[in-house]
């Protein structure tokens, strides 16, 4: 009996419990300027996660905010993305989130919220 079980296991015929699908890797970009971060979950009007939505931010920092850096990251298949390594002292940040003609904005004042979490719903921009 043991030999038969081992033979079946070697052939892969013994049923293994179904494993869960791996969670997609979190799309992350780092400014490498400090300890702060912003996590995004991007959805459409129906509440469906949006894949490959672009999260863009311009960081102004340093003396008189003369230094600047533009960062962009795309969302994963769960609509999630992270911007990390943000400075604890900088001008308030405005995140522009977009996918095609759908857009949204989020703001973060790093002196008040160092680790922000945003649930963003993309909508058609009205002009």
Secondary structure as UniProt FT lines:
FT   HELIX           2..11
FT   STRAND          27..30
FT   STRAND          36..43
FT   TURN            45..46
FT   TURN            51..52
FT   STRAND          54..61
FT   HELIX           63..65
FT   STRAND          67..74
FT   TURN            77..78
FT   STRAND          80..86
FT   STRAND          93..99
FT   TURN            100..101
FT   STRAND          102..108
FT   TURN            110..112
FT   STRAND          115..121
FT   STRAND          123..124
//
